[in-house]
Amino acid sequence: MEDWHPMVSEGTTTRFHAGTKNVTLHRKLVEAYRINLALEVPSLWIMLDAADPGAAQPWELSIITACPYDAQDLADSGEGILEQVPMPEDLVALLVEFVRAHPLPEEFRKRRRDEVKVEDLKFGKEPIFARGPGAPRPVEGGPSADDEGCNG
């Protein structure tokens, strides 16, 4: 069907087939598609941009998306015309199948460090040999157990 073909006329209103575009689904947008499917009426959002001067029609079909987040971004841009239309049933079934085939990834949980008893961490603070119970702690710069004194 050619672009801007009149489909239905009711009084002063005419519906046109504005064009054909593919709807591309991305696995990273599954959460957004779930939100769309949870709406009372699952929807597609259609963006029309101003056509080049001298074109046969004042608008051209730009984007079709099933992602409500993308639609919000398009609405925030303030350019063109954004319309929400009901999603056809066969496309709803396809979207449901896509969402089921791509489950949400597990939520990231930050690992907690293992509890460490600081008093057990004595690396570099104790001599390599074991002291006997009650033995005095070696003093830095003082005589050690290996010293034989002045008599050598």
C-alpha positions, -999 to +999 in steps of 0.1 A: +000+000+000+014+034-009+021+061+017-008+085+027-034+063+011-069+072+026-083+043+045-115+055+063-135+088+060-160+098+086-175+133+081-146+157+082-121+131+095-100+109+072-076+081+083-046+076+062-021+048+059+010+070+065+035+044+057+051+012+067+079+009+093+094-021+112+091-023+150+125-034+163+125-051+197+155-050+220+161-075+249+174-046+271+140-030+269+120-059+282+111-040+314+096-013+293+076-038+272+063-053+304+050-019+314+034-015+279+017-049+282+004-040+317-015-009+302-052-012+299-047-011+261-011-021+249+000+006+226+024+017+198+037+052+196+040+068+162+062+098+154+055+120+124+081+146+114+077+176+092+083+167+056+107+186+034+092+217+017+074+209-015+066+173-004+032+159-013+022+156+024+032+179+052+043+150+075+064+118+071+063+087+092+095+087+112+094+062+141+071+035+155+080+021+189+065-003+215+086+012+242+069+037+265+103+051+276+113+059+240+078+075+235+084+097+266+118+108+252+102+116+218+074+136+236+100+155+256+119+165+224+089+186+213+095+179+177+070+165+153+037+148+162+036+118+186+005+097+187-004+067+209-024+040+190-037+006+202-014-022+194-029-049+170-036-082+187-011-102+166+016-077+176+005-080+213+010-118+210+044-113+194+055-089+222+042-113+249+063-141+233+094-118+231+091-108+268+087-144+279+118-154+258+139-127+275+135-128+312+147-098+333+183-102+345+188-108+382+190-076+402+225-066+411+234-071+447+266-057+461+287-083+479+295-076+515+330-080+526+338-109+549+339-099+585+376-097+595+388-096+631+414-069+631+431-084+662+438-116+642+456-096+615+492-094+628+511-097+595+544-079+600+538-071+636+550-102+654+583-119+652+585-151+631+594-172+661+567-179+687+571-163+721+564-183+751+535-174+774+544-144+796+575-136+777+581-099+772+574-084+738+606-075+719+615-038+720+626-022+687+662-013+688+668-032+721+686-064+727+671-095+712+672-132+723+700-139+698+723-113+713+750-128+735+758-096+751+792-078+751+813-109+758+805-122+724 
